[in-house]
Amino acid sequence: MKRSTRKAIMWTISVLLLFLISNYCTKNSFAAKPDKSTSTAPQNLNAADITSNSLTLTWSPPTGGLGVREYQIYKNNTYLCSTTSITYTVTGLTPATTYQFYVKAKDTKRNISPASNTVSVTTAAPALPPAETQPQSGRIVGYFAAWEAYSGICPDQIDASKLTHINYAFANIGPDLKITLGYPDVDPNNIRLLNSLKLQNPNLKTLISVGGWNWSGRFSDAALTDASRNAFADSAVDFITKYGFDGIDLDWEYPVSGGLATNTRRPEDKQNFTLLLQKIREKLDARGAMDQKHYLLTIAGGADASYVKNVEMAKLAQYLDYANIMTYDLHGTWDPYTDLLAPLYNNNDSSPQYKASVDSGVTAWLNASFPADKLVMGIPFYGYLYSSVNNSNNGLYQTYGGANSISYKDIKANYLNKTGYTRYFHSQSMVPWLFNGTIFISYEDPQSIAYKTDYIKSKKLGGAMVWELGQDSNGELLDTLYNGLK
């Protein structure tokens, strides 16, 4: 046999032997490979120390099998991380959100165990900021009417340093029972100017007031069902966050009875009003938890006994930051006789018509278990002018030919201290009026407001509310109110 042939045979045998040896090692695990035995799953997975953005998972080691190399943690079926400990703190979670967790073990041979039990955990909502606190009787709430812009009076003309809250009036309720702009041609600019006042007074709060006398017709429908209440409440949150308000004021005129003849009204408005406020409070708090801000919820309510009867006064307060009682329009152009717009107290006069007063309205709310410190007393910055009045009793309690509302700025400019007009002041009711023998004007002035601020403090009420700021553009009445409540 030739030498070259022997070398070829030997080379072939060598290659064959190497192949056999390699195949044998592979089949008989001469090379490293994982153990086919698998560990049991980790036991007793549990979550503790749950906060708004973290929680701690704990578990017991698997029983049997090989030693554990590490534990793999899964969140919502997605690998999160690994640890060598039997406890792990998960951070960076979203508040008020539900998560699911399980754990697997990887043993020393890199085998992966089955999953542990799954735990479902809902993180806590963050603590809400505390509700606003004001010095006793310290709120001064002023309404600003959107339509003042048509007369050239804009929100940036308000002296915000003398106010704690401004309510922008009014937003409407659409056919879909959601809140919508009431005056879309002027509202955006008005709201922008209104919120700019916070540069002047960083503590100022602005609220959107919904409804009012003209736009309360859909409140009953909005409050009727859980679905309608949810839709309205969601729209409230959307509206105030979109436009930068600090809260919402409901001016429903009125639940159960009263208001415009075209308003929808139901006997169950009494209970549904409470449910509507509860739903709005829940939605505001949920949004407040996200924004770390307390959003305000207030109402404007009537001062007469029928209003107190038609709402669940004792239940409303828990959902409200405060309520504005409309202690004005106690008499007006709807009466057959001239009378006092907002008498502080009832008097002993002989009168051909009913008696009503600020004090009787406030007392009715307090007797119905509404907290005094949440009751904000309304004061008018306007009056009523009656013409063709019978010239008797200085014009008070007399028939008249016509009547209309008039702002304090117009009273001061055109009637007060003018020839022929005499100012009278009622010693029991503590309010003024003007009379010239044929024109009678019931109104509010610095003297009457001083008596009312004394009353607010004596009753430990929650402050004063004004309707409305554009009617006192020179700020005389607001100055008196501010100084009286210091």
C-alpha positions in Angstrom: 0.0 0.0 0.0 1.3 3.3 -0.9 2.3 5.8 1.7 -0.2 8.3 0.3 -3.0 5.9 0.5 -2.3 5.0 4.1 -2.3 8.7 5.0 -5.7 9.2 3.4 -7.1 6.2 5.3 -5.7 7.4 8.6 -7.1 10.9 8.0 -10.6 9.5 7.3 -10.4 7.3 10.4 -9.4 10.3 12.5 -12.3 12.4 11.2 -14.7 9.5 11.8 -13.5 9.1 15.4 -13.9 12.8 16.2 -17.4 12.7 14.8 -18.3 9.7 17.0 -16.8 11.2 20.1 -18.6 14.5 19.6 -21.9 12.8 19.1 -21.4 10.6 22.1 -20.6 13.6 24.3 -23.7 15.4 23.2 -26.0 12.5 23.8 -24.4 11.7 27.2 -24.3 15.3 28.5 -20.5 15.5 28.5 -21.2 19.1 27.4 -23.0 21.5 29.9 -26.8 21.4 29.7 -29.7 22.4 32.0 -31.2 19.9 34.3 -34.6 18.8 33.0 -36.1 18.9 36.4 -38.1 22.1 37.1 -38.6 24.0 40.3 -42.0 24.5 41.9 -43.6 27.9 41.8 -42.9 30.6 44.4 -45.6 30.5 47.1 -47.9 33.0 48.9 -47.4 36.1 46.8 -48.8 39.1 48.7 -48.9 42.9 48.3 -48.5 45.3 51.2 -47.7 48.9 52.0 -49.8 50.1 49.1 -49.6 53.8 48.3 -50.7 55.9 45.4 -47.5 55.1 43.4 -45.8 52.1 45.1 -46.3 48.8 46.8 -44.2 46.0 48.3 -44.5 42.4 47.0 -43.5 39.5 49.3 -43.5 35.7 48.7 -42.2 32.4 49.9 -39.5 30.3 48.1 -40.5 27.4 46.1 -40.4 24.0 47.7 -38.2 21.3 46.3 -36.3 21.5 43.1 -32.9 23.0 42.7 -31.7 26.2 44.5 -33.1 29.6 43.3 -30.8 31.8 41.3 -33.2 34.7 41.0 -36.9 35.6 41.0 -38.6 37.2 38.0 -41.4 39.7 38.6 -44.2 40.2 36.1 -46.6 43.2 36.0 -49.7 42.9 33.9 -48.2 39.8 32.2 -45.1 41.7 31.2 -41.6 41.1 32.7 -40.7 43.9 35.1 -37.5 43.0 36.8 -35.5 40.3 38.7 -34.3 40.1 42.3 -32.5 37.6 44.5 -34.6 38.6 47.5 -38.1 37.3 48.4 -39.4 40.9 48.6 -39.5 43.7 46.2 -40.9 47.3 46.2 -42.5 48.3 42.9 -42.4 52.1 42.4 -43.6 54.5 39.7 -47.2 53.3 39.6 -50.2 55.4 38.6 -52.6 56.4 41.4 -56.0 54.7 41.6 -55.0 52.1 39.1 -55.4 48.3 39.2 -52.3 46.1 38.5 -51.8 42.4 38.5 -48.5 40.8 39.6 -47.0 37.3 39.7 -43.5 35.9 40.3 -41.4 33.1 38.7 -38.2 31.4 40.0 -35.1 30.7 38.0 -33.0 27.9 39.5 -29.3 27.4 39.4 -29.6 25.4 36.2 -31.5 28.3 34.6 -34.8 26.5 34.6 -37.9 28.7 34.9 -40.6 27.7 37.3 -44.4 28.0 36.8 -45.9 31.3 37.9 -46.9 32.0 41.5 -50.4 33.0 42.4 -51.5 36.3 40.9 -52.3 39.3 43.1 -54.5 42.1 41.9 -53.8 45.4 43.5 -55.4 48.9 43.2 -53.1 51.7 44.1 -54.5 54.4 46.4 -55.7 57.7 45.2 -53.4 60.5 46.3 -54.5 62.4 49.4 -56.7 65.4 48.3 -55.5 68.8 49.2 -57.6 70.2 52.1 -60.8 72.1 51.3 -60.4 75.9 51.4 -60.4 77.6 54.8 -61.3 81.2 55.2 -61.3 83.4 58.3 -64.7 83.4 60.0 -67.1 85.4 57.8 -64.1 86.1 55.5 -65.5 85.1 52.0 -66.4 87.9 49.7 -68.0 86.3 46.6 -68.8 88.5 43.6 -70.8 87.5 40.6 -69.7 89.0 37.3 -72.4 88.9 34.5 -71.1 88.0 31.1 -73.4 90.6 29.4 -71.6 93.5 31.1 -69.1 93.1 28.3 -71.7 94.5 25.9 -71.6 97.8 27.9 -67.9 97.9 27.9 -67.4 96.6 31.5 -64.9 93.8 31.5 -63.6 91.5 34.3 -60.1 93.2 34.3 -61.8 96.3 35.7 -62.7 94.5 38.9 -60.7 95.2 42.1 -59.8 91.6 42.8 -57.9 92.5 45.9 -61.2 92.9 47.7 -62.6 89.5 46.7 -62.0 85.9 47.6 -64.1 84.4 44.8 -65.6 85.5 41.5 -68.5 83.6 39.9 -68.8 84.1 36.1 -72.5 84.1 35.2 -73.7 82.2 33.3 -73.0 79.0 31.5 -76.0 77.2 29.9 -77.0 73.6 29.8 -77.2 72.1 26.3 -79.8 69.6 24.9 -77.3 66.9 25.7 -77.5 67.9 29.4 -73.9 69.1 29.3 -72.5 72.5 30.3 -71.9 74.9 27.4 -70.9 78.5 27.0 -73.8 80.9 27.5 -72.4 83.9 25.5 -69.8 82.3 23.1 -69.1 85.7 21.5 -67.8 87.3 24.7 -67.2 84.4 27.1 -63.7 83.4 26.0 -62.2 86.9 26.3 -64.2 87.5 29.6 -62.9 84.3 31.1 -59.3 85.1 30.0 -59.5 88.5 31.6 -61.2 87.0 34.7 -58.5 84.5 35.3 -55.8 87.2 34.7 -57.0 88.8 38.0 -55.2 86.0 39.8 -52.0 87.9 39.0 -53.4 90.7 41.1 -54.7 88.4 43.8 -53.0 85.0 43.8 -55.5 83.7 46.4 -58.5 84.6 44.2 -60.7 81.6 43.1 -62.9 81.8 40.0 -66.0 79.6 39.4 -68.3 79.1 36.5 -71.9 79.6 37.5 -74.4 77.5 35.6 -78.1 78.3 35.1 -79.6 81.4 36.6 -83.1 82.6 36.1 -83.1 82.2 32.3 -81.2 78.9 31.9 -82.5 76.6 34.7 -84.9 74.8 32.4 -82.8 71.6 32.0 -81.6 71.1 35.5 -84.4 68.7 36.4 -83.5 66.5 33.4 -79.8 66.7 34.2 -80.5 65.5 37.7 -83.0 62.9 36.8 -81.0 59.6 36.3 -77.6 58.3 37.2 -76.6 58.5 33.5 -77.7 62.1 33.2 -76.0 63.0 36.4 -72.8 61.4 35.2 -72.9 63.2 31.9 -73.5 66.6 33.6 -70.8 66.0 36.2 -68.3 64.9 33.6 -69.0 68.0 31.6 -68.6 70.2 34.7 -65.1 68.8 35.2 -64.3 69.2 31.5 -65.5 72.8 31.4 -63.6 74.1 34.5 -60.4 72.4 33.5 -60.7 73.7 29.9 -61.3 77.3 30.9 -59.1 77.4 34.0 -61.8 77.8 36.7 -61.3 76.7 40.3 -64.8 75.3 40.7 -68.5 75.3 39.7 -71.5 77.1 41.1 -75.0 75.7 40.4 -77.7 78.3 40.2 -80.8 76.2 39.8 -83.9 78.4 40.0 -85.6 76.3 41.2 -85.9 72.6 42.2 -89.5 71.3 42.4 -91.3 74.6 41.9 -90.7 78.2 40.9 -88.6 79.8 38.2 -89.7 80.3 34.6 -93.0 78.7 33.5 -91.2 76.9 30.7 -88.8 75.1 33.1 -89.0 71.3 33.5 -89.7 70.5 37.2 -90.5 67.4 39.2 -91.3 66.5 42.8 -88.3 64.2 42.8 -86.0 67.2 42.1 -85.7 67.5 45.9 -83.8 64.2 46.1 -82.2 64.4 42.7 -80.6 67.7 43.5 -78.7 66.1 46.3 -77.7 63.2 44.1 -76.5 65.6 41.4 -74.3 67.5 43.9 -72.9 64.2 45.2 -72.0 63.1 41.7 -70.3 66.4 40.9 -68.4 66.3 44.2 -67.1 62.8 43.4 -66.0 63.8 39.9 -64.3 67.0 41.2 -62.5 65.1 43.9 -61.3 62.5 41.4 -59.9 65.2 39.1 -58.6 67.0 42.1 -56.6 63.9 43.1 -55.0 63.9 39.7 -54.3 67.7 39.7 -53.5 67.9 43.5 -56.0 70.7 43.8 -59.3 71.1 45.6 -62.0 72.1 43.2 -64.9 74.1 44.6 -68.6 73.2 44.5 -71.1 75.8 45.5 -74.8 76.7 44.9 -77.0 79.8 44.8 -80.2 79.2 46.7 -83.4 81.0 47.4 -84.1 82.8 50.7 -87.8 81.9 51.0 -89.4 79.1 52.9 -90.4 77.2 49.8 -86.8 76.8 48.7 -85.8 75.4 52.1 -88.8 73.0 51.8 -87.9 71.8 48.3 -84.3 70.8 48.9 -82.6 68.4 51.3 -80.9 71.2 53.2 -79.2 69.1 55.8 -77.8 66.7 53.2 -76.5 69.3 50.7 -73.9 70.8 53.0 -71.6 67.7 53.0 -71.0 68.1 49.2 -70.6 71.9 49.2 -67.8 74.2 50.0 -70.4 76.9 50.7 -73.8 78.1 49.5 -74.8 81.6 48.4 -78.2 82.6 49.7 -80.0 85.1 47.5 -81.1 87.4 50.2 -82.4 90.0 47.7 -85.4 90.3 45.4 -87.4 89.8 48.6 -89.7 92.4 47.0 -89.6 93.6 43.4 -91.4 94.6 40.3 -93.7 91.5 40.4 -95.4 92.8 43.5 -98.5 95.1 43.2 -97.0 97.6 45.6 -93.6 99.3 46.1 -91.5 97.7 48.8 -87.9 97.2 50.1 -85.6 95.1 47.9 -83.6 93.5 50.7 -84.7 94.5 54.2 -82.3 93.2 56.8 -85.2 92.6 59.3 -88.9 92.5 59.2 -90.6 95.6 60.4 -93.8 96.5 62.2 -95.2 98.6 59.4 -98.8 98.1 58.2 -98.3 96.8 54.7 -100.8 95.5 52.1 -98.5 92.7 51.1 -96.3 89.9 52.5 -93.3 90.5 54.8 -89.9 89.1 54.0 -86.4 89.9 55.2 -82.7 88.8 55.0 -82.9 87.7 58.6 -85.9 85.4 58.0 -84.2 83.8 55.0 -80.9 83.2 56.9 -82.8 81.9 59.9 -84.8 79.4 57.7 -81.5 77.9 56.4 -79.9 77.7 59.8 -83.1 76.1 61.3 -82.9 73.5 58.5 -79.4 72.4 59.8 -77.3 74.2 57.2 -74.0 75.1 58.8 -73.6 78.8 59.5 -70.0 78.9 58.4 -70.9 77.6 54.9 -73.7 80.1 54.4 -72.7 83.2 52.4 -75.3 86.0 52.5 -76.3 87.8 49.4 -76.2 91.6 49.0 -77.5 93.5 45.9 -75.5 96.1 44.1 -78.7 97.2 42.3 -82.2 98.5 43.1 -85.7 98.8 41.7 -87.1 102.0 40.3 -90.9 102.4 40.4 -92.6 105.2 38.4 -96.0 106.9 38.7 -96.0 106.0 42.4 -98.9 107.2 44.6 -97.6 110.1 46.7 -98.2 108.8 50.1 -96.1 107.3 53.0 -93.0 108.6 51.2 -93.7 106.2 48.4 -93.5 103.0 50.4 -96.2 100.3 50.0 -97.8 102.3 47.2 -99.3 101.4 43.8 -97.2 102.3 40.8 -97.4 102.5 37.0 -94.1 100.9 35.9 -90.9 99.5 37.3 -87.4 98.3 36.3 -84.1 97.2 37.7 -81.4 99.9 38.1 -77.7 99.6 39.0 -76.2 101.4 42.0 -73.9 103.3 39.7 -76.9 104.7 37.9 -78.7 105.5 41.1 -75.7 107.4 42.3 -75.1 109.2 39.0 -78.7 110.2 38.3 -80.8 110.1 41.4 -78.9 110.2 44.7 -78.5 113.8 46.0 -80.3 115.1 43.0 -82.9 117.9 43.3 -86.3 116.7 44.4 -85.2 113.4 45.7 -85.2 112.6 49.4 -83.3 109.7 50.9 -85.2 107.8 53.6 -83.8 105.0 55.9 -85.9 102.4 57.6 -85.0 102.2 61.3 -86.2 98.6 61.6 -85.4 97.1 58.2 -82.0 99.0 58.0 -82.2 99.8 54.3 -82.7 103.1 52.3 -85.0 104.3 49.6 -85.4 107.4 47.5 -88.6 109.3 46.6 -89.4 112.4 44.7 -93.2 112.3 44.9 -93.6 110.1 41.9 -90.4 107.9 41.6 -89.6 105.4 44.3 -86.2 103.6 44.4 -85.3 100.8 46.7 -81.6 100.1 46.9 -78.5 99.3 49.0 -75.9 101.9 50.1 -72.8 102.0 52.3 -74.9 102.5 55.5 -77.1 99.5 54.9 -74.2 97.3 53.9 -72.4 98.2 57.1 -75.4 96.9 59.1 -75.3 93.7 57.0 -71.6 93.0 57.5 -72.3 93.4 61.3 -75.1 90.9 60.9 -72.8 88.4 59.0 -70.2 88.6 61.8 -72.7 88.3 64.6 -74.3 85.2 63.1 -70.8 83.8 62.3 -71.9 83.2 58.7 -69.4 82.2 55.9 -69.2 85.6 54.3 -71.0 87.9 51.8 -72.0 87.4 48.2 -72.7 90.2 45.7 -75.0 90.4 42.7 -73.3 91.8 40.7 -69.9 93.4 40.4 -70.6 95.4 37.2 -73.4 97.4 38.9 -70.9 99.1 41.2 -68.2 99.9 38.7 -66.7 102.6 40.9 -66.3 100.2 43.8 -68.0 102.2 46.5 -70.2 99.4 47.8 -67.4 96.7 47.4 -65.1 98.9 49.5 -67.7 99.1 52.2 -68.3 95.4 52.2 -64.5 94.6 52.3 -63.8 97.0 55.2 -66.9 95.8 57.1 -65.8 92.1 57.0 -62.1 92.7 57.9 
